[in-house]
Amino acid sequence: MYVSGTPGWMRLIFMLTTMFVSVPTGIKVFAWVATIWGGKLRLNTPMLFALGALVMFVFAGITGIMLSSVPVDVHVNNTYFVVGHFHYVLYGTVTMGLYAAIYHWFPKMTGRMYYEGWGKLHFWLAFIGTNLNFLPMHPLGLQGMLRRVASYAPEYEFWNIIASLGGFLLGMSTLPFIFNMVISWMQGEKAPDNPWRAIGLEWLVSSPPPVENFEEIPIVISEPYGYGKSEPLTAEVDSKLHSEIALDR
């Protein structure tokens, strides 16, 4: 909209409304950071991918604020700066979060533990490869390299070589992931019910869970954020009490 020939007053409206997107986005970031701050961190593979997603989301948000400014957007419109920003959001954030979820739920879904060493190798290859691939696109865009072109001028060669190396590294990062998932599912260590010492009803059942999770409705007595307090999550009650609770509801 900034380069579509709209009048200046309309560009101002588009700029302000686009900048307002940063308000809920900032709230999300502070909520994630506060959750991490109040937790008991173990830097296993799911946590590493979650932190990687957070870092990339913050960087994508910073470049997003830059693109919401009319003078900056007019300069870098239709350049690789936009491509870099877009892929930091889509790949850097979404894919990192997806990998975090896969590793986190893998023991519960399969009943097997993945190999932590292969998982961390996957993370570092993916994290470094992602940044080497998409970070050089920002200086390329500032220099004026357009997107959707089949070739580029010699002055853009350095950053394109770095981006290409990052792309190859990013592609290679999927190999330890595939190997880890297949081998772990076939012959990985048996997963306990709660390998992450998490608070949640889903981690009270066996891995993988049975067809019926609970024979009776569990009564949660723990605090919502009672991490690390060694308190029981549920109370053992008889069926009579369950019936009374059901009648009250």
C-alpha positions in Angstrom: 0.0 0.0 0.0 2.9 2.3 0.6 4.0 2.3 -3.0 0.6 2.1 -4.7 0.2 5.8 -5.3 -2.0 6.5 -2.3 -2.0 10.0 -0.9 0.3 10.9 2.0 -2.4 11.1 4.6 -3.5 7.6 3.7 0.0 6.3 4.0 0.2 7.8 7.4 -2.9 5.8 8.5 -1.5 2.6 7.0 1.8 3.2 8.8 0.2 3.8 12.2 -2.2 0.9 12.0 0.6 -1.4 10.9 2.8 -0.2 13.9 -0.1 -1.0 16.2 0.4 -4.7 15.4 3.6 -4.5 17.5 1.4 -4.0 20.7 -0.1 -7.6 20.8 3.1 -8.9 19.4 5.1 -7.3 22.2 2.6 -8.7 24.8 3.2 -12.2 23.4 7.0 -11.8 23.7 6.8 -10.5 27.3 4.4 -13.4 28.2 6.8 -16.0 26.8 9.8 -14.4 28.5 7.9 -14.2 31.8 7.0 -17.9 31.5 10.6 -18.8 30.9 11.8 -16.6 33.8 9.4 -18.3 36.2 10.2 -21.8 35.1 12.9 -24.3 36.0 14.8 -24.6 32.8 16.6 -27.6 31.4 18.3 -26.9 28.1 17.2 -30.1 26.4 16.2 -30.2 22.7 12.6 -29.0 23.0 13.7 -26.0 25.2 16.5 -25.1 22.8 14.1 -25.0 19.9 11.6 -22.9 21.9 14.3 -20.4 22.8 15.5 -20.4 19.2 11.9 -19.6 18.0 11.7 -16.8 20.6 15.0 -15.2 19.4 14.0 -15.3 15.8 10.5 -14.0 16.5 12.0 -10.9 18.3 14.4 -10.3 15.4 11.6 -10.6 12.9 9.5 -8.2 14.9 12.3 -5.6 14.9 12.6 -5.8 11.1 8.8 -5.7 10.9 8.7 -2.4 12.8 11.2 -1.1 10.2 9.0 -2.2 7.4 6.0 -0.5 8.9 7.7 2.9 8.5 6.8 4.5 5.2 10.3 5.9 4.4 12.0 2.6 5.1 9.4 0.5 3.3 9.4 2.7 0.2 13.2 2.1 0.0 13.2 -1.7 0.5 9.9 -2.5 -1.1 10.1 -5.6 -3.3 13.6 -6.3 -2.2 15.3 -9.2 -0.4 14.8 -7.3 2.9 11.2 -8.2 2.8 12.1 -11.8 1.9 14.4 -12.1 4.9 11.9 -10.6 7.3 9.1 -12.9 6.0 11.2 -16.1 6.4 12.4 -15.2 9.9 8.7 -15.2 10.8 7.6 -18.2 8.9 10.6 -20.5 9.1 12.6 -19.2 12.0 9.7 -18.9 14.3 7.0 -21.4 13.1 9.4 -24.2 12.2 11.4 -23.9 15.3 8.2 -24.0 17.4 7.1 -27.1 15.4 10.3 -28.9 16.1 10.1 -28.0 19.8 6.6 -29.6 19.9 7.7 -32.7 18.0 10.6 -33.4 20.4 8.4 -32.5 23.5 5.6 -34.9 22.6 7.6 -37.6 20.9 8.0 -39.7 24.2 4.2 -39.5 24.9 3.2 -40.3 21.3 5.6 -43.2 20.7 6.6 -44.5 24.2 10.2 -44.0 23.3 12.8 -41.4 24.2 14.7 -39.7 21.3 18.5 -39.4 21.4 19.4 -36.1 23.0 22.7 -35.7 21.3 21.2 -36.0 17.8 18.4 -33.6 18.8 20.9 -31.0 19.9 22.9 -31.5 16.7 19.7 -30.9 14.8 19.0 -27.7 16.7 22.4 -26.1 16.2 22.6 -27.0 12.5 19.1 -25.6 12.0 19.7 -22.5 14.1 23.0 -21.6 12.4 21.7 -22.5 9.0 18.6 -20.4 9.3 20.5 -17.3 10.3 23.2 -17.8 7.6 20.4 -18.3 5.1 18.1 -15.4 5.9 20.2 -12.8 7.7 22.2 -11.9 4.6 19.0 -11.1 2.8 18.6 -7.9 4.9 21.8 -6.2 3.8 21.0 -7.3 0.2 17.7 -5.6 0.4 19.2 -2.4 1.8 21.6 -2.4 -1.1 18.6 -2.7 -3.5 18.6 -6.3 -4.7 15.2 -7.0 -6.0 13.3 -10.2 -5.3 11.9 -12.5 -8.0 14.9 -12.3 -10.2 16.9 -15.1 -11.8 20.3 -13.5 -11.5 22.0 -10.7 -9.6 24.7 -8.1 -10.1 28.3 -8.9 -9.0 28.2 -6.5 -6.1 25.6 -8.8 -4.4 27.8 -11.9 -4.7 29.2 -12.0 -1.2 26.0 -12.0 0.7 24.4 -14.4 -1.8 27.2 -16.9 -1.3 26.7 -16.7 2.5 23.0 -17.2 2.1 23.5 -20.2 -0.2 25.9 -21.8 2.3 23.3 -21.3 5.0 20.6 -22.9 2.8 22.7 -26.0 2.3 23.4 -26.2 6.0 19.7 -25.8 6.7 18.9 -28.6 4.4 21.5 -30.9 6.0 20.0 -30.2 9.4 16.9 -32.3 8.5 19.1 -35.4 8.2 19.9 -35.9 12.0 16.2 -35.1 12.7 14.9 -37.8 10.4 17.6 -40.3 11.6 16.7 -39.5 15.2 13.0 -39.9 14.8 13.2 -43.2 12.9 15.9 -44.9 15.0 14.4 -43.7 18.3 10.9 -44.9 17.4 12.3 -48.3 16.5 14.8 -48.9 19.3 14.9 -45.9 21.6 14.9 -46.1 25.4 11.5 -46.8 26.9 9.9 -43.4 27.9 8.6 -42.9 31.4 5.2 -41.5 32.0 6.6 -38.0 32.8 10.1 -37.6 31.3 9.9 -33.8 31.6 8.6 -33.7 35.2 5.8 -31.5 33.9 2.6 -30.5 35.6 -0.3 -31.7 33.4 -2.8 -34.5 33.4 -1.5 -35.8 30.1 1.8 -36.7 31.8 0.1 -38.8 34.5 -0.9 -41.6 32.0 1.4 -44.1 30.4 3.5 -43.4 27.3 1.9 -44.0 24.8 -1.4 -43.3 26.5 -4.1 -45.9 26.7 -7.4 -45.7 24.9 -9.2 -44.4 28.0 -6.9 -42.0 29.8 -8.5 -42.2 33.2 -11.0 -44.7 34.6 -12.4 -41.9 36.9 -12.3 -38.1 36.5 -9.2 -36.9 38.3 -9.5 -34.1 40.8 -6.6 -31.5 40.4 -5.4 -30.1 43.7 -2.1 -28.6 42.6 -1.6 -24.9 41.9 -1.8 -23.9 38.2 1.9 -22.9 38.3 3.2 -25.1 41.1 6.3 -26.1 39.4 9.1 -27.6 41.5 7.0 -27.8 44.7 6.9 -31.6 44.8 3.1 -31.4 45.5 0.7 -34.0 44.1 -1.2 -33.0 41.1 -4.4 -34.9 41.8 -6.2 -36.2 44.8 -7.1 -39.9 45.2 -10.8 -39.9 45.8 -13.4 -42.7 45.7 -16.2 -43.0 43.2 -18.8 -41.7 45.8 -17.0 -38.4 45.9 -16.9 -38.3 42.1 -20.6 -38.9 42.0 -21.3 -36.1 44.5 -19.1 -33.7 42.5 -21.0 -34.7 39.3 -24.3 -34.0 40.9 -23.2 -30.6 42.1 -22.2 -29.7 38.6 
